[in-house]
Amino acid sequence: MTKEWFPVPVTVDCPGCGAQTRSAAIVVGPTALVSDAGFKPDDDLLSKPWKQLDGYALIEKLGGRTQNIERFILDRFHTSFVMVDGSLRSICQHCHDALPVDSMRAAAMNGFVRLGAQRLLINEGLLIFSSHVELTAFRSGTAIDEDRLPHPDYALMLICDAENRAGETGTIELWHSIARGDYALMIKGHAGQEMLRDGMSDNLASAVAVISDLGLVVTELHLARAASPFCSLARDLFIDALIDAGYGQETQE
């Protein structure tokens, strides 16, 4: 799961039709979250912590839960990718056949290093999540220089009780940066251990979409500070975003 991924243009000879073709590959960044083999999102999300990739890696296979893969990759780069047997594949622009991974790997990895050094790659910054992924890691030390502004401190606004589809419980913390106008999510398991963090987004509809994409359901909201007008405002805005996403609301007196 990541919001740090880079489409890399690739030019190779298509083994199918023999023509030189333009296509693309996907490289994920160091902040990508990965889990052990056998991880089941619906059952394990609130019980098995994820860890950061801490390096760049080429996506060899991307399948499993595909809703946001189709939305953010296939629908936007439809001339470069196609779904084959439930897995994302690069395609030839001429014959439209899926390109073998072996024919793409060297060109994609070399292209990433070359274009990254020239700052010609764009981090799409949209959440992609796969329950079946195969990666080829770059050598340790591969880096892309980026001009980043230091992030100001975030304040905890809401603590939300949540459940996954297997009935396991946990909490979702909603944080907000007034300086940037951004929100961040922290998801914790039943025992309070941090399971994963989600990067910043500038609206609560995006935060609700992330929660839904992860298969979690918000069951109750709590203010981080009962007397804070900022927390109360965050609650009202978050409830509006949940209702827009189809949630019902029950109040307790």
C-alpha positions, 0 to 999 in steps of 0.5 A, a space after each residue: 500500500 502506498 501513495 509514493 509511486 512513479 509511472 516510468 516510460 519504457 521503450 522495448 521491442 515487443 516479443 509478440 509483433 516485433 515492433 518497438 513499442 512505448 509502454 510504462 512500468 510502475 516503481 514504488 518508493 521507500 514509504 510504501 507499506 508491505 506485509 508478509 506473504 499470506 497477509 489477508 487484508 480483511 482478516 489481518 489489517 488490525 492485527 498484523 502491523 505493516 512495515 515500510 519498504 525503505 527503498 525503491 522497487 519495481 512492481 512485477 505483479 499487482 493484483 488481488 484487491 484491484 478497485 483503486 488499481 483500476 481507478 488510479 492506474 488503469 483508467 488513467 494510463 489505459 494505453 500502457 496497462 491492462 488487467 490480465 487474469 486479475 493482474 496489472 500488465 504493461 501492453 504493446 501500443 501496436 498489438 496491445 498484447 501484454 508485455 512479458 515482465 522479463 522484457 521490461 525489467 532492465 529498461 524500466 529500472 534503468 529508466 527510473 534511475 536515469 529520469 529520476 536523476 534528472 527529476 523528470 518523474 512524478 510521484 502520483 500521490 494516490 493510494 494504490 493497494 494490492 493484496 497480491 504483489 511481487 516486487 524487485 528491489 533496487 540496490 540499496 542507496 538508490 535515491 531521488 532528490 526532492 525539494 520537500 518543505 518540512 511538515 509542521 506538527 499535526 494535532 489529533 482531532 478525532 479518535 474513531 472506533 473501527 471494525 474490519 470485515 472479519 469483525 476485528 476492532 481497532 481505532 482510526 485517529 484523524 490528525 490535522 495540520 492547520 498550517 497546511 490544511 492537510 489531514 492524516 490517518 493513523 490506524 491502530 489495532 485492538 491493543 493500541 499498537 500502530 498498524 499503519 499510517 496514511 499520508 496527507 490529503 487535503 479533504 476529508 472525502 479522501 480520508 473516508 475513501 482510504 478507510 473504505 478502500 482498506 475495508 474498515 468501517 467507522 462505528 463511533 467517533 470521539 473528540 480528542 479534546 472535548 472542550 476544543 472547538 477545532 475538534 468539534 468542527 473536525 467531527 462535524 466535517 468528518 460526519 458530513 464526509 461519512 454521510 456523503 459516503 453512505 454512512 448512517 448516523 445515530 446519536 446518543 443522549 
